[in-house]
Amino acid sequence: MTRYHFTGIKGSGMSSLAQILFDAGEQVQGSDYETYYFTEQPLRDRGIEILNFDENNIKEGLTVIAGNAFNDDHPELVRARELGVEVIRYHKFLGEYSNRYTSIAITGAHGKTSTTGLMSHVVGGYMPTSYLIGDGTGSGKEDASYFVMEACEYRRHFLAYHPDYAIMTNIDFDHPDYFTSIDDVYDAFQQLALQVNKAIIACGDDEQLQKIQANVPVVYYGFDPANDFSARNIVKTSEGTEFDVYVRNEFYSKFFIPLFGDHTILNTLAVISLCHYEGVPAKLIQERLNTYGGVKRRFTETKVGNAILVDDYAHHPTEIAATLQSARQKYPGREVVAVFQPHTFTRTKAFLQNFADSLSGADAAYLCDIFGSAREKQGELTINDLANLIDGCTVLTIETVDQLKKHENAVFLFMGAGDVHKYQDAFEAILN
């Protein structure tokens, strides 16, 4: 039996894939840095061995799955080649593995993790489903019919996939360290569209996605009544959101979601559109929507006394605006405090004014120092360049996090793709 070794097993996609293979009965181990990361907990819960990076981890007979964060000169990958051990990149392996099932690839600049989580939960109530979510959650079923996976556009990695269905939530300029323009991003999605086998479910309210060309049907969803699937008669409360779904201008069904913000309606509409296409009954869809618990780091709430602390992965101006909208709907009348940690210097520089504009939508804004990445340790601007563009903004450190206490009865949004959680942890400790 093959034993899989994951080099960089704590990566969000890598952890999910390791869980899938383990659940499906394969032998799995992996290595990474010693630093604790939330994606490792599901691995430890399964008893999957996590080693520290070391070239001596690599032995004959293994198949090495390499995380995309690590170059070919990584000592483990060098040793694997010396021993003649097969090395396959994460996205290539996932592309081949998903071909065994009816595969649903979910992609977009924003919303793909949340939509993947929702899709896997709803479809999983209809047929056995394996899934890979980019929050470090994976599940493998030996008798799976469907395979739902998050498909990332960064470095065009999703072009390793030839899915039956592609859900496209939106096209927006991001990853400025790789993509040169919105047209470059569009080109990547257009390339993927030509690799889809059955149908594309795309947000018709997105002007870029309206231009997508494919060899399969493109089904559009959104708020505009001209879409194939449209959400109408929307009612928003602090309990959630209710809306009617029309299919090509004919009433289909009324749905309720315990979720907040326009983006959650669109994510749900994408799922409903795919399910309708696959013949999943509306009654079953609603039953599954009622029991959906969300994904990690997407409006994840902790209540401490009167304070609401929200952990959210929002790291792009569009996502920050969406998170603020969710908070306003769920907690009307409460002060909304944004605590934001920019992720990568190139993204911060590219969207400096956009970040300032979106964060200005909060009642108070605090900034944490820019979080670099394995690819990018430093840049030509500092957190003060952003702080100077936001009225009344404060730069926060772990030592000064107690300043947040002056906001009583507030909703605190801790947003970012780095380690912003450590600021939330420090504030929680003070409140407790």
C-alpha positions in Angstrom: 0.0 0.0 0.0 1.2 3.5 -0.9 2.2 5.7 2.0 1.7 9.4 1.3 4.1 12.0 2.8 2.9 15.6 2.7 5.7 18.2 2.6 4.0 21.2 4.2 1.1 19.3 5.7 -0.2 22.3 7.7 -1.1 24.2 4.5 -4.8 24.9 4.3 -5.3 22.8 1.2 -2.6 20.2 2.1 -4.2 19.5 5.5 -7.6 19.0 3.9 -6.2 16.6 1.2 -4.3 14.6 3.9 -7.6 14.2 5.8 -9.4 13.1 2.7 -6.8 10.4 1.9 -6.7 9.2 5.5 -10.5 9.0 5.7 -10.5 7.0 2.4 -8.2 4.4 4.0 -4.8 5.5 2.8 -1.6 5.7 4.9 -0.7 9.3 5.5 2.1 11.3 7.3 3.5 14.7 6.8 6.0 17.4 7.9 6.0 21.1 8.5 7.3 23.9 10.7 6.9 23.4 14.5 4.7 26.5 14.8 1.1 25.6 15.7 -1.4 26.4 13.1 -5.2 25.8 13.3 -5.2 23.6 10.2 -3.2 20.9 12.1 -5.9 20.1 14.7 -8.0 17.9 12.4 -4.8 16.0 11.5 -4.0 15.4 15.2 -7.6 14.4 15.9 -7.2 11.6 13.3 -3.8 10.5 14.7 -1.9 11.5 11.5 1.8 11.8 12.2 3.2 15.3 11.8 7.0 15.5 11.7 9.3 18.5 11.7 10.9 19.3 8.3 13.9 17.0 7.8 15.3 15.4 4.7 15.6 12.1 6.6 11.8 11.9 6.7 12.0 10.9 3.0 12.4 7.1 2.5 12.0 4.8 -0.5 8.5 3.6 -1.1 6.8 6.9 -0.2 4.8 9.1 -2.6 5.6 12.8 -1.7 2.9 15.4 -2.2 4.6 18.8 -2.2 2.9 22.0 -0.9 3.0 24.9 -3.3 4.6 27.2 -0.7 7.8 25.2 -1.0 10.2 25.3 -3.9 12.0 22.4 -5.5 15.1 23.2 -3.5 13.4 22.2 -0.2 15.6 19.6 1.4 12.9 17.0 1.5 12.1 17.4 -2.2 15.8 17.3 -3.0 16.2 14.0 -1.1 13.1 12.5 -2.7 14.6 13.1 -6.2 17.9 11.6 -5.0 16.1 8.5 -3.9 13.9 8.3 -7.0 10.8 8.8 -4.9 7.8 10.2 -6.8 7.1 13.9 -6.1 3.8 15.4 -7.2 2.6 18.9 -6.5 -0.6 19.4 -4.5 -2.7 20.9 -7.3 -1.6 18.2 -9.8 -2.4 15.4 -7.4 -5.8 17.0 -6.6 -6.6 17.3 -10.2 -6.0 13.6 -10.9 -7.8 12.5 -7.7 -10.9 14.5 -8.3 -11.4 12.8 -11.7 -12.7 9.7 -9.9 -15.9 11.5 -8.9 -18.6 13.9 -10.1 -16.3 16.9 -9.3 -17.5 20.4 -8.4 -14.7 22.9 -8.4 -15.6 26.2 -6.6 -13.5 29.2 -7.5 -13.6 33.0 -7.5 -11.6 35.9 -6.0 -13.9 36.0 -3.0 -16.4 33.6 -1.4 -14.9 30.3 -2.6 -14.2 28.9 0.9 -17.7 29.7 2.3 -19.4 28.4 -0.9 -17.3 25.2 -0.8 -18.3 24.6 2.8 -22.0 25.2 2.1 -22.0 23.2 -1.1 -20.3 20.1 0.5 -22.9 20.3 3.4 -25.9 20.5 1.2 -24.8 18.0 -1.5 -23.5 15.7 1.3 -27.1 15.3 2.5 -28.1 14.0 -1.0 -25.3 11.6 -1.9 -22.0 10.5 -0.2 -19.6 13.4 -0.8 -15.9 13.9 -0.2 -14.8 17.5 0.1 -11.8 19.8 0.4 -12.3 23.2 1.9 -9.6 25.9 2.0 -9.9 26.4 5.7 -8.0 23.2 6.4 -11.1 21.0 6.5 -11.3 17.8 4.5 -13.4 14.6 4.5 -13.1 11.5 2.4 -15.9 8.9 1.8 -14.9 5.6 0.4 -18.3 5.4 -1.4 -18.4 9.1 -2.5 -20.3 10.1 -5.6 -19.4 13.8 -5.5 -16.1 15.5 -4.8 -16.5 19.2 -3.9 -13.3 21.2 -3.8 -12.0 24.7 -3.5 -10.1 25.7 -6.6 -7.6 28.5 -6.1 -6.7 30.8 -9.0 -3.3 31.8 -7.6 -0.5 31.1 -10.0 -3.2 29.5 -12.2 -3.0 26.4 -10.0 -6.7 25.6 -10.8 -5.7 24.8 -14.4 -4.6 21.4 -13.1 -8.3 20.6 -12.8 -10.9 19.4 -15.3 -14.0 19.4 -13.2 -17.5 18.3 -14.2 -18.9 21.6 -12.8 -17.2 24.9 -12.0 -18.9 27.4 -9.7 -17.5 30.9 -10.4 -18.4 33.4 -7.7 -16.7 36.5 -9.1 -13.5 37.8 -10.8 -11.6 40.5 -9.1 -8.0 41.7 -9.1 -6.0 40.1 -6.3 -2.6 38.4 -5.8 -0.8 41.4 -7.3 2.5 39.5 -6.7 1.5 37.2 -9.6 -1.4 38.7 -11.6 -0.6 41.8 -13.6 -4.2 43.1 -14.1 -7.9 42.3 -14.0 -7.5 41.1 -17.6 -4.8 38.7 -16.5 -7.1 37.3 -13.8 -10.0 37.0 -16.3 -7.7 35.1 -18.7 -7.0 32.5 -16.0 -10.7 32.0 -15.4 -11.4 31.8 -19.2 -8.8 29.1 -19.5 -10.4 27.1 -16.7 -13.9 27.5 -18.3 -12.7 25.6 -21.4 -11.7 22.6 -19.2 -15.1 22.1 -17.6 -17.0 19.0 -18.7 -20.7 19.5 -17.8 -21.7 23.1 -16.8 -20.5 26.4 -15.3 -22.5 28.1 -12.6 -21.5 31.7 -12.6 -22.6 34.9 -10.9 -24.3 36.9 -13.6 -24.1 40.1 -11.5 -20.3 40.1 -12.1 -19.4 41.9 -15.3 -16.3 39.9 -15.9 -18.1 36.6 -15.6 -20.7 37.7 -18.2 -17.9 37.5 -20.8 -17.0 33.9 -20.0 -17.0 31.6 -23.1 -17.3 27.8 -22.7 -18.0 24.6 -24.5 -20.7 23.7 -21.9 -23.8 25.5 -20.7 -23.1 28.6 -18.5 -25.9 29.1 -16.0 -26.1 32.5 -14.3 -27.3 33.3 -10.8 -27.6 36.6 -9.0 -29.9 39.5 -7.9 -30.6 40.7 -11.4 -34.0 39.2 -12.6 -32.3 38.6 -16.0 -30.2 35.7 -14.5 -31.2 32.1 -14.9 -31.5 31.9 -11.1 -32.4 35.1 -9.3 -33.0 35.9 -5.6 -36.0 38.2 -5.1 -38.2 39.5 -2.3 -35.3 39.5 0.1 -36.0 40.0 3.8 -33.1 40.6 6.2 -33.3 40.3 9.9 -31.0 39.8 12.9 -31.9 36.0 12.7 -30.9 35.6 9.0 -32.1 36.1 5.5 -35.2 35.0 3.6 -35.6 35.2 -0.2 -37.5 33.7 -3.1 -35.7 31.9 -5.9 -36.9 32.3 -9.5 -35.7 30.0 -12.2 -35.9 31.7 -15.6 -38.6 34.0 -14.2 -40.7 31.2 -12.7 -41.1 30.9 -8.9 -39.1 27.9 -7.7 -39.1 28.0 -3.9 -38.6 30.2 -0.8 -35.4 29.7 1.2 -34.2 30.9 4.6 -30.5 31.0 5.6 -29.1 31.7 9.1 -26.5 33.9 7.4 -26.0 37.6 7.0 -25.0 39.9 4.1 -25.6 40.0 0.4 -22.6 37.8 -0.3 -24.2 34.9 1.7 -27.3 35.1 -0.5 -25.1 34.9 -3.6 -23.1 31.9 -2.2 -26.4 30.1 -1.4 -27.8 30.9 -4.8 -24.8 29.2 -6.4 -25.4 26.1 -4.3 -29.1 26.1 -5.1 -28.4 26.5 -8.9 -26.0 23.5 -8.9 -28.5 21.4 -6.8 -31.4 22.2 -9.2 -29.2 21.2 -12.1 -28.4 17.9 -10.4 -32.0 17.2 -9.3 -31.7 17.7 -5.6 -35.2 18.5 -4.1 -35.8 22.0 -2.7 -37.1 20.6 0.6 -33.7 18.8 1.1 -31.8 21.9 0.2 -33.6 23.9 2.9 -33.2 21.1 5.5 -29.4 21.2 4.9 -29.3 25.0 4.9 -30.9 25.0 8.4 -28.1 22.9 9.8 -25.1 24.6 8.2 -22.5 25.6 10.8 -20.2 27.6 8.6 -16.5 27.2 7.9 -13.4 28.2 10.0 -12.4 31.9 10.1 -15.5 33.1 8.2 -17.5 35.3 10.7 -16.6 32.9 13.5 -18.1 34.4 16.7 -17.0 34.4 20.3 -19.0 36.1 23.0 -17.2 37.5 26.1 -19.5 39.4 28.4 -21.3 42.0 26.3 -18.6 41.9 23.6 -18.9 40.0 20.3 -15.5 39.0 18.9 -15.5 37.9 15.2 -12.6 36.1 13.6 -12.7 36.5 9.8 -10.3 35.8 6.9 -11.2 39.0 5.1 -8.0 40.2 3.5 -9.2 42.1 0.4 -11.2 45.4 0.4 -14.3 43.7 -1.1 -14.2 41.1 1.7 -13.9 43.7 4.4 -16.9 45.5 3.1 -18.9 42.3 3.1 -17.9 41.4 6.6 -18.9 44.8 7.8 -22.3 44.4 6.1 -22.8 41.1 7.8 -22.1 42.6 11.2 -24.5 45.5 10.7 -27.3 43.1 9.7 -26.8 40.7 12.6 -26.1 43.3 15.2 -28.1 46.4 14.3 -27.4 49.4 16.5 -24.1 48.0 17.9 -20.8 49.8 17.4 -18.7 47.9 14.8 -14.9 48.0 15.5 -12.6 46.8 12.8 -9.2 45.3 13.7 -7.4 44.6 10.5 -4.0 43.0 9.7 -3.0 43.5 6.0 -1.6 40.4 4.3 1.5 40.8 2.1 3.2 44.1 1.2 2.3 43.8 -2.5 -1.4 43.5 -1.8 -1.3 46.3 0.7 0.4 48.6 -1.7 -1.9 47.7 -4.7 -5.1 48.3 -2.7 -3.9 51.0 -0.2 -6.7 53.5 -0.9 -9.3 50.7 -1.3 -8.4 49.3 2.1 -8.8 52.8 3.6 -12.2 53.2 2.0 -13.6 49.9 3.1 -12.3 50.2 6.7 -13.8 53.7 6.9 -17.1 51.9 6.9 -16.5 50.7 10.5 -17.3 52.9 13.5 -13.7 52.6 14.6 -10.6 51.1 12.9 -7.5 49.6 14.3 -4.5 48.3 12.3 -2.0 45.6 13.1 1.4 45.5 11.4 1.6 44.1 7.9 1.9 40.3 7.8 4.5 39.2 5.3 4.6 35.7 3.7 7.0 33.0 2.9 7.5 34.7 -0.5 7.6 38.2 0.8 9.4 39.2 4.0 9.4 43.0 3.5 8.1 45.8 1.3 8.5 49.5 0.6 5.6 50.7 2.8 4.6 50.4 6.4 1.3 50.1 8.3 1.5 53.8 8.9 1.0 54.5 5.2 -2.5 52.9 5.5 -3.3 54.4 8.9 -2.7 57.9 7.6 -5.5 57.4 5.1 -8.2 56.5 7.7 -9.6 59.2 10.0 -9.1 58.4 13.7 -7.3 55.1 13.0 -5.0 53.6 15.6 -2.1 51.2 15.0 -2.3 48.4 17.5 0.3 46.1 19.0 -0.1 43.1 21.3 1.0 45.3 24.2 -1.6 48.0 23.5 -4.6 45.7 22.6 -6.3 46.8 25.9 -7.2 50.0 24.2 -10.1 48.1 22.6 -11.8 47.9 26.1 -13.1 51.5 25.7 -15.6 50.2 23.1 -18.3 48.8 25.3 -21.1 46.5 23.9 -19.3 46.5 20.5 -18.8 43.9 17.7 -15.1 43.5 17.2 -14.1 42.2 13.7 -10.6 40.7 13.7 -9.8 40.5 10.0 -6.9 39.2 8.0 -5.2 36.2 6.4 -2.1 36.2 8.7 -1.9 35.7 12.4 -4.5 38.4 13.5 -5.9 35.7 15.8 -3.1 36.5 18.3 -4.5 40.0 18.8 -8.0 38.5 19.4 -6.5 35.9 21.8 -4.8 38.7 23.7 -8.0 40.8 23.9 -10.0 37.8 25.0 -7.5 37.2 27.8 -7.9 40.8 29.0 -11.7 40.6 28.9 -11.7 37.3 30.8 
